[in-house]
Amino acid sequence: MLSDAQAQHGARVQEYLAEQVAAAGGWLSFERFMDLALYAPGLGYYSAGAHKLGAGGDFTTAPEVSSLFGACVARQCAEVLTLFPAGTILEIGAGSGRLAADILARLETLGQLPARYAILEISADLRQRQRRYLAQRLPHLIERVHWLDRPPDEPFDGVILANEVLDALPVTRFRWQGERIEELGVVLGPVGDAGGGRFAWESRPAGAAVTAACRQLAVAGRAWDEGYVSEYCPRLAAWTMSVTRCLRAGAVLWFDYGLPRAQYYLLERHEGTLLCHFRQRAHGDPLLYPGLQDITAWVDFTALAEASRSAGYELAGFTTQAFFLAGLRIDEEIQTAAGDDTNQFARLANQARQLMMPGEMGERFKVMAWLRDAPCELSGFALQDLRHTL
Ligand SMILES: C[S@@+](CC[C@H](N)C(=O)[O-])C[C@H]1O[C@@H](n2cnc3c(N)ncnc32)[C@H](O)[C@@H]1O
């Protein structure tokens, strides 16, 4: 059941999207629909503060599962910050602020605090939540934390990182019909309740740009059957370049669920990878609950590797979350955090299992590193490096 406030917000977003469909001549590309449903000022899921993370919210991310995640990321950052003792960390999309707090807390004990921790956050609501959380947990470090609404103009050295942000970049949805390629878009259906039901899918012959992009992807997917539906992210390269341009020297760490292209576009994944989250329920219908639910697509890590080159970075590593955490000695982190407390040890070991579970978070989530002018070891990729699969 939706609360009254949710139902009203949902109805407002529906109304707005319906106007946008009408203004576009009755058919809106899915990419535009996803963009507006997530980011329309004052209305979208990420811009209007409707979303919640953690238990009781819409979804749970690795930092919400355990502070071990942030502790290991901190160890990875420390290897880079050794080169840049007055460096900066820029986190994109910081959610509840837990990852930032876990990273800062662990870097403090390692004696490697960055001079500045910047957060680029699109949601005003989450920005406030992050500020409250960090001020309460690390009051003595809050001076180092700065919030940004666009990438910094001043170049800096250090680390840029983002957990589960790329999956929200709007994607183009297509259907393969042999010689003919179609783009999927959204039209108005019958008037529904606040949960949706008002929008329906409709395909159109794809334009030249979408057709060319799909023909290239088809090579990776080899022979798709007629009716094969999938998606790609046309703005991945431009967006990643825009948010990483400010790094003069250092590392970029991307964490997200996804696959190398050859596995992403396999024949059996014939309905694509769209995944929506509404109150801890994952489902595949992005037309429901507009403005009230998260809409995501898996990341094509081959495209992200290609983007590293256009952004002027060296592709420095690619692995699963499980191997990344193991390479950064999550076992030692458990021991350090638990000390002699056997109950705490058992709790943390359980959390580590959740983060590293094969077939679940440990494998579905990948980590990619880009480097620029930073000759450093990245232990997160020392145990397993899957760059050859890209
Ligand atoms: C799925 S949450 C992940 C939060 C956090 N990184 C974590 O792991 O718990 C996505 C976060 O990215 C933010 N976000 C989404 N798109 C963004 C964008 N284009 N620029 C900056 N932040 C964005 C959201 O507001 C939210 O804080």
Ligand as a Chemical Component Dictionary entry (heavy atoms), coordinates in Angstrom:
data_LIG
# 
_chem_comp.id                   LIG 
_chem_comp.type                 NON-POLYMER 
_chem_comp.pdbx_formal_charge   0 
_chem_comp.three_letter_code    LIG 
# 
loop_
_chem_comp_atom.comp_id 
_chem_comp_atom.atom_id 
_chem_comp_atom.alt_atom_id 
_chem_comp_atom.type_symbol 
_chem_comp_atom.charge 
_chem_comp_atom.model_Cartn_x 
_chem_comp_atom.model_Cartn_y 
_chem_comp_atom.model_Cartn_z 
_chem_comp_atom.pdbx_ordinal 
LIG C1  C1  C 0  21.656 3.370  -5.743  1  
LIG S1  S1  S 1  22.139 4.775  -4.813  2  
LIG C2  C2  C 0  23.740 4.256  -4.230  3  
LIG C3  C3  C 0  24.167 5.018  -3.028  4  
LIG C4  C4  C 0  25.546 4.691  -2.452  5  
LIG N1  N1  N 0  26.587 4.862  -3.431  6  
LIG C5  C5  C 0  25.580 3.305  -1.873  7  
LIG O1  O1  O 0  26.302 2.475  -2.404  8  
LIG O2  O2  O -1 24.882 3.056  -0.877  9  
LIG C6  C6  C 0  22.545 5.940  -6.092  10 
LIG C7  C7  C 0  23.084 7.246  -5.566  11 
LIG O3  O3  O 0  23.557 8.032  -6.652  12 
LIG C8  C8  C 0  22.912 9.295  -6.669  13 
LIG N2  N2  N 0  22.833 9.653  -8.086  14 
LIG C9  C9  C 0  22.095 9.061  -9.039  15 
LIG N3  N3  N 0  22.366 9.609  -10.232 16 
LIG C10 C10 C 0  23.315 10.566 -10.019 17 
LIG C11 C11 C 0  24.002 11.483 -10.866 18 
LIG N4  N4  N 0  23.755 11.526 -12.177 19 
LIG N5  N5  N 0  24.918 12.300 -10.303 20 
LIG C12 C12 C 0  25.185 12.263 -8.967  21 
LIG N6  N6  N 0  24.542 11.423 -8.119  22 
LIG C13 C13 C 0  23.630 10.590 -8.647  23 
LIG C14 C14 C 0  21.602 9.047  -5.952  24 
LIG O4  O4  O 0  20.992 10.193 -5.466  25 
LIG C15 C15 C 0  22.079 8.112  -4.844  26 
LIG O5  O5  O 0  22.749 8.820  -3.822  27 
# 
loop_
_chem_comp_bond.comp_id 
_chem_comp_bond.atom_id_1 
_chem_comp_bond.atom_id_2 
_chem_comp_bond.value_order 
_chem_comp_bond.pdbx_ordinal 
LIG C1  S1  SING 1  
LIG S1  C2  SING 2  
LIG S1  C6  SING 3  
LIG C2  C3  SING 4  
LIG C3  C4  SING 5  
LIG C4  N1  SING 6  
LIG C4  C5  SING 7  
LIG C5  O1  DOUB 8  
LIG C5  O2  SING 9  
LIG C6  C7  SING 10 
LIG C7  O3  SING 11 
LIG C7  C15 SING 12 
LIG O3  C8  SING 13 
LIG C8  N2  SING 14 
LIG C8  C14 SING 15 
LIG N2  C9  SING 16 
LIG N2  C13 SING 17 
LIG C9  N3  DOUB 18 
LIG N3  C10 SING 19 
LIG C10 C11 SING 20 
LIG C10 C13 DOUB 21 
LIG C11 N4  SING 22 
LIG C11 N5  DOUB 23 
LIG N5  C12 SING 24 
LIG C12 N6  DOUB 25 
LIG N6  C13 SING 26 
LIG C14 O4  SING 27 
LIG C14 C15 SING 28 
LIG C15 O5  SING 29 
# 
